[in-house]
Amino acid sequence: MSKWMNDTFLRACRGEKTDYVPVWYMRQAGRSQPEYRALKEKYSLFEITHQPELCAYVTRLPVEQYNVDAAILYKDIMSPLPAIGVDVEIKAGVGPVIANPIRSMADVERLGEIHPEEDVPYVLETIKLLTTEQLNVPLIGFAGAPFTLASYMIEGGPSKNYNKTKAFMYAEPKAWFALMDKLADMTIRYVKAQIRAGADAIQIFDSWVGAVSVDDYRTFIKPTMARIFAALREENVPLIMFGVGASHLAKEWNDLPLDVIGLDWRLSLREARQSGITKALQGNLDPAVLLAPWEVIEKRVKQILDEGMERPGYVFNLGHGIFPEIRPETLKRLTAFIHEYTSRK
């Protein structure tokens, strides 16, 4: 376990009372930071994540700059895929592009297994550096969820509508479930290795699962997620679930053996709880609000905080990641405001 001084985030994840509302921001490390942009002129994302000292620097920088209550490991959800035989390249301005997309059961059967200590030692080394030497807050490890990973693997890259993915799911259910099993095995091994290396909490990003209906989620995805979270539950660290445009799935997530449901801005915290959500909540300011004048930001944030604090078990975050136009000074001011406003309550 990490030797941190500030465990407010972990206590909130467990539903305990805290002295103030803890805060971290999705994509807090990255393109909105001038220091990061300067690094990217010299190194690719791949090169940064393969150099533990550099990757640890990028991960801890927003903690030092913004005074947030948790760090999230800097890497990409694609990081473990090459180990199982996926030919993936992160193309600037496009995102992940996959040269060997999944089209059949034979393609699924060709996928291998991940051995994290041999395949992604640099990820584990970065975690050890951060948690033993550099951080005074918890470190969040993460992984992409099988549906989102499968969508890239089947589409061959980013998609607006996931037609190929859904067609594969409907037309080739046997191959679909075989793919889900392979990705679940990879996720469990990969995340357990992160926890063994020192990660204090885990967030599973199912970024694109909002594209499926509740019925399809229950049939084609939820059994896999239940298996993943049941396996990770044994590690005794807080587990967070997050998806975009997936408010209709929040009650499904509430059934899973996890600790925290991350909401985007489409569903308010109060509405989520009134609908029967009993887990701790994380969220959920629309990041676009951070481009508005401060008075607008403050008003929106107060409303979210007031709702969040109606029950213990609340972590402030954005409803999706920070984008490049958001100024670091705004995030620093926002963090200070959240800490001050909620410690008075």
Secondary structure, DSSP 4 states (H G I P E B T S, - for coil): ----S--HHHHHHTT---SS--B--TT-SSTT-HHHHHHHHH--HHHHHT-HHHHHHHHHHHHHHH--S-EE----TTTTGGGGT--EEEETTTEEEESS---SHHHHHH-----HHHHSHHHHHHHHHIIIII-SS-EEEEEE-HHHHHHHHHHSS--SS-HHHHHHHHH-HHHHHHHHHHHHHHHHHHHHHHHHHT--EEEEEETTGGGS-HHHIIIIIHHHHHHHHHHHHTT-S-EEEEESS-GGGHHHHHTSS-SEEE--TTS-HHHHHHTT--SEEEEEE-GGGGGS-HHHHHHHHHHHHHHHTTSS-EEEEESS---TTS-HHHHHHHHHHHHHHHH--
